[in-house]
């Protein structure tokens, strides 16, 4: 490696990555710990339709400041 490159690579969670993406476009967002918000409890999809996935993984939440949106939940379906 070159001298200007760091020796370690910081590992970021999905909410931290999305928070950095939003910061680049001028939106202030803070990553929250997984399963600490009321939004993350309960079913993500309805079980009445056959095309909805049964397996959904919670990746965390972002708390957005300065907008009409309070919380963004990041989920993975599949």
N, C-alpha and C positions, 0 to 999 in steps of 0.2 A: 504494500500500500504506500501511497504517497504521504508525505508529512502533513499535508493539509486535511487528510481524511481521518475521522475519528476511529479509534481502535475498537470501540464497542458500538453495537447497534441497539438503540432503545426499543424495547418491546412495548407496543401500545395496544390497548383494547380497541374494539370497534367504536365505542362512543368517543374515545379520545381521538381517533382518526377522523371521525366525522366532525368533531368539534374544531379540529385544525382546518378541515376543508371549509367550514362555515366562516372561520376567522379570516380566511383569505378573501372572502367576498364581503367582509364587513359586518357579519352577524356574530354577536357575542353569545356563546353557548358553553355550558359547563357540563362535563361528563359526570353522571351519577353512578354510584355503585349498583351492581345488578341486584335486583329484588329488594330495593329500598323504597320504591315508589308504589303508591296504590294502583297506578295504571298497569303495572306489570302482573297484577293478580287476576285470575279468572281466565276464561277461554278467549282465544284470539280470533277464532273463526266459528261460524255457525256449523253445527253438526247435521243440519237438516238437508244440506245439498251434497250431492255425491262428488262434485268436482273440488270441494274444499279439502285441503290436506289435513291429515290427522296429526302429523308431526310438525310442530312449530317450536323453534328454539328462540328463547329470549336472549338478545345480545346486549341489552341495557337501555338506558334512557339518557337524553340530553335535556337540560333545563335551559331554555332560550330566554334571553333578556332583551327588552326593548321592542318586542313585537306582540301581536295578538296571540301568538302560539306560546303556550306555557311549557309543554312537554312534548318531546319527540321520542317515540319508542322504536327501537331497532329490533326487528324480528327476522328470522330466517325460516322459510318454509321448505318442506321437502320430505 
